[in-house]
Amino acid sequence: MDSSSSLNRRHCLAALAALTAPRLARGDGRADAAGSPVLARVAGRTGAAGCRLAAAWDDEAGHHIGLLVETDGALHIAASTEVPTRAHGLLWERGATLLAVARRPGDWLLRWHPKQRTVQRVWSEPDRSFNGHVLVSPDGRTLYTTQTDLDTGAGLIGVRDARSLEQRAEWPSHGLDPHALLFDVQGRLLVANGGIPTQPETGRAKRGLDRMDASLVRLDVEANGRRLGQWRLDDARLSLRHLARQGRHVGIALQAEHDDEPRRAGASVLALFDGEVLRLAEPAPLAGYGGDIAAWRGGGFAVACPRANGVALWHADGRAAGFTALASGCALAATPTALWAGGEKQALTLQTVPSRPLALPALRLDNHWVAAAEN
């Protein structure tokens, strides 16, 4: 079931041209001559007014999660709460509450109600760590968290009661370093196993990268997490990290772990999965590091590349579609009208209209943010 793409020199040159051609830097917001969308910096008064984003950040006062609201061409902190350590994955619930998970290796999962200013928190078991992401079942009754057994290093999926946050079951992820989770179009659970061996005491210090084993796994949530399939790329040094879905198609943001710096820098940062085949999108010189990922209205995927200081687009078939600069850009959030990208000191919305960037307050965004529902 393993599969990958074989990209030749022509494909590489096409990707480079698509990402670096001057026509993509146009500020008039129109499509280029080939019809590819151009990424434009959009201010609040051009249609993004009132957008509310749930985010995680660090500032001089510590670690926080909170709401950022757009007014007068800038994002402002509308509400926030302090968290014990750096947060990573965020998930907005239908009841206008926000779930947040500690950055891996983490020891806390919490629910925050911005309106009531209340926090509900659980801690990981002594021999377990959270791996940064949580997913809620379609009926809202169950939470799934990626975890690691600190004694063996094995990847796990925690099955939790959504009301209490307490764990009620545990399934193997069938790999190391499980990170993001996603339901496919048929309601089956997809798990990105990053595959990176780490020091148990830190959960971040990498070791034995020649033993990397990244994979995408499909689990049956109706059959106690029974494994339905597992896919690997031919390049074992590409770690599968974050997931986004566009219909039946899934995009996976990749992080390259090659010892050779040039090979790492030129590695693809996006893989595509159609339900049967896992393959690479066209590569591009993006420092080999895909951060957040989101589906975009053009029908493909956006990947934030903080080490390349920008956001890249691909069509659903894997063809490169554009790039825009954003210093340390990583956090992505899709709304019905735009795709928001957060970076250092500013945010952008990715649309085809002319505009300017939005300023951010004095904070350092973490990897992810999400569009916030009304509360």
Salt bridges, closest charged atoms under 4 A:
ASP28 OD2 - ARG26 NH2 2.57
ASP28 OD2 - ARG30 NH2 2.38
ASP32 OD2 - ARG23 NE 3.43
ASP58 OD1 - HIS63 ND1 2.81
ASP58 OD2 - ARG86 NE 3.97
ASP58 OD2 - ARG364 NH2 2.62
ASP59 OD1 - HIS64 ND1 3.51
GLU93 OE1 - ARG111 NE 2.73
GLU125 OE1 - ARG160 NH2 3.96
ASP127 OD2 - ARG128 NH1 3.17
ASP149 OD2 - ARG128 NH1 3.33
ASP161 OD1 - ARG168 NH1 3.79
GLU170 OE2 - ARG128 NE 2.88
ASP177 OD1 - ARG104 NH1 3.95
ASP177 OD2 - ARG241 NH1 2.56
ASP184 OD2 - ARG188 NE 2.90
ASP184 OD2 - ARG218 NE 3.67
ASP213 OD1 - ARG232 NE 2.63
ASP220 OD2 - ARG226 NH2 3.68
ASP235 OD2 - HIS258 NE2 2.80
ASP235 OD2 - ARG263 NH2 3.74
GLU257 OE2 - LYS206 NZ 2.82
ASP259 OD2 - ARG237 NH2 3.22
ASP292 OD1 - HIS368 ND1 3.10
ASP317 OD2 - ARG319 NE 2.72
ASP366 OD2 - ARG86 NE 2.84
ASP366 OD1 - HIS88 ND1 3.88
